[in-house]
Amino acid sequence: MELSSYISFTGQAREAMEFYADVFGGRLEMNTFAEFGMEGDIGDQIMHASLHLPSGQTLMGSDTPPGMEYSDGKRVRLIVHGEDEAEIRGAWERLVEGGSVETPLEQQMWGDVYGACTDKFGVEWMVNIAQPA
């Protein structure tokens, strides 16, 4: 299980993540909304980016899709991610105790199990269980 930072953008994710890759080094992977079947103005924007830093840390980000709330004050979230389903589901259950669920932890169109919540302290979390390669 890993813990990373996740930054939300409004149309600048590609530029920002390329900038961070230039600043910090590492390997940058990006997918657009069009790659997952979303059309229109959002198609060329970034659905998910991961910058794998030389230190072993990961910085993630994306453009905010239509229908999801964006707020300058809440643009950075923490993400728990990995392949150990039991461990990550256990973390999810603890995080939602006394908090609220924004997106239920369930299978998503990209193949992983994902959910989003706010814990009892007001901290926003994303949880992603990757499917083994």
N, C-alpha and C positions, 0 to 999 in steps of 0.2 A: 504494500500500500504506500502510495506517495501523497504528499501534500504540496500543492503548487498554487501560484497566483493566477487569476484569470481576469483579464481586462476587457471591458465592453467598449465598443466604439460605435460611431454613427457614420459609417462610410470611409473611415480612415484606417481600418485595421491593416490592410495590405501595407500602406505607407509606414505606419507605426511599427509593425512587426519587422519589416525590412530594415528600418532604422535601428531597432533594438538588436537585430542580428549583426548589423554593422558595428554597433557600440560594444556588444558583449561577445561576439563571435558565436560559434556553434552552428548547428544544422537546423534550418527552418523548413517546416512542412506546412503547406496551406491548402485548404479545400474551399471551393466556392459553393454558394447555394445552388448554382446551376448543376454542379456535379451530383447533387442529390435531388434533382428534378424540379427545383423552384425556378420559375421563370419571371420575366419582367425586370424592373429596375434593380431588384435585389440579386439577380442571377450572377453578376460579376463580383458581388461583394463576398467577403470572407465569412464562411459558416464556422470554420474552426482553423486556428493556426497554433502550432506548437514550435517553440524555439527551444531546442535541446542544447543547453549550455555546456561548455567544456567542464564545468564543475560538477555536472551530473544533475543539476536542477533543471526544471522545465518552467518556462514562462508561456502561458497560453492566452489567446485572445480571439475575438470575433466581432463582426459587425452585428448590431442589434437588429433582429428580423422584425418585420411588421407584426404588430400585435403584442410585442413584448415591451415592457416599460423600460425606459432608459432615464437615468438620472445622474448628473455629474457627481453627486455626492455618494452614489452607490454603484460606481462603475468598476470597482475592483472587488472580486469575490474570491473566496478560497475554494479550491477543488480537491477532493479526495478521489484518487483514481488508482487503478491497478487491475489485476486479474483475479485476486483472491476474493471470490464472491462472498464467502462466509464472513471473512474479516470486514469487508467493506459494507455488507448489509448490516453487520453488527454496529459499525460506526454510524450508519444511517439511522438505525433505530434509536440510538442514544441522542443523535443530533436533533431528531424531531420531537423528543420528549419535552413537552412544555413549550414547543415552538409551533411553527406552521409549515405546511407543505405547499409549495408553489407548483411543482411538477412532480407527480407520483413517480417513485422509483420503478421504472418499467422499460421494456424493450423499445428501442428507438429505431428510426429509419436507417441510421448508419450502422446498425447491428449491435450496438452496445446497450447495456442497461443503464439508464440515466435518470436522475431526479434532482430537484432543487428544493431547498428549504431555508427557513430562517430559524436559527436556534433561539432558545429562551432568553438569550442576551442580546438579540437583535442582529447577530452576525449572519450574513448570507453565505450559504454553502451550495456547491454543486457536487454531485457524487456520480462517478462514472465507473461502471464495471466493464472492462474491456473483454471482448470475447477472445479466447486463445487463438493465436494465428493458425 
